[in-house]
Amino acid sequence: MTMMRTIIRLAGITFGLAVIATSALSKAPEGWETDVEAAIVIAKKENKSVMIEFTGSDWCPPCIMMTKKVFSKKEFVDGASKKFVLVHLDFPEGDPELKKKNAPVAEKYAIEGFPTVVLLDSEGKEFDRFFADFFASGYPDVEKFLGNLKASLEKKELD
């Protein structure tokens, strides 16, 4: 009987930790919005563009690496926030409700892979997009990623 209680307790603890871990993964990093329409309203008000990051926080190795090396860094958030309202849209396997909630946005922007970054002007019109893969792209650190954002803005201004 004691063995059975121990197993039940361990199962309960494991389940509880999984729920906590999943909800922690589902939250946007500090300085990021989770609603594209709200971000566009903010962008209009503050005369900024919008950067949407489509990610799979608990299953996509390049997404996890980009979050760790770039998107979660204070210097990235501070630097990018000068010109962009940042939006974090997560599609975690461990949170089917969040994945379902964000699915229409991924469909609207025809997202085909993760991590993808879509840049919008303050009216919500897309002006650039790129695959933000730590391994395959040239954006493995904060400085390079900020440089790419700057180049995208400069190109938009010329168009």
DAKA-V858233 format. One record per residue. SS is DSSP state (H for helix, E for strand, - for the rest). BURIAL is # if it has 16 or more other ideal C-beta (glycine too) atoms within 10 Angstrom, else .. Layout:
SS	BURIAL
SS	BURIAL
This chain:
-	.
H	.
H	.
H	.
H	.
H	.
H	.
H	.
H	.
H	.
H	.
H	.
H	.
H	.
H	.
H	.
H	.
H	.
H	.
H	.
H	.
H	#
H	.
H	.
H	#
H	#
-	.
-	#
-	#
-	.
-	#
-	#
E	#
-	#
-	.
H	#
H	.
H	.
H	#
H	#
H	.
H	#
H	#
H	.
H	.
H	.
-	.
-	#
E	#
E	#
E	#
E	#
E	#
E	#
E	#
-	#
-	#
-	#
-	.
-	#
H	.
H	#
H	#
H	#
H	.
H	#
H	#
H	.
H	#
H	#
H	#
-	.
-	#
H	.
H	.
H	#
H	#
H	.
H	#
H	#
-	.
-	.
-	#
E	#
E	#
E	#
E	#
E	#
E	#
E	#
-	#
-	#
-	.
-	#
-	#
H	.
H	.
H	#
H	#
H	.
H	.
H	#
H	.
H	.
H	#
H	#
H	.
H	.
-	#
-	.
-	#
-	.
-	.
-	#
-	#
E	#
E	#
E	#
E	#
E	#
-	#
-	#
-	.
-	.
-	.
E	.
E	#
E	#
E	#
E	#
E	.
-	#
-	#
-	#
-	.
-	.
-	#
-	.
-	#
-	#
-	.
H	#
H	.
H	.
H	#
H	#
H	.
H	#
H	#
H	.
H	.
H	#
H	#
H	.
H	.
H	.
H	.
H	.
-	.
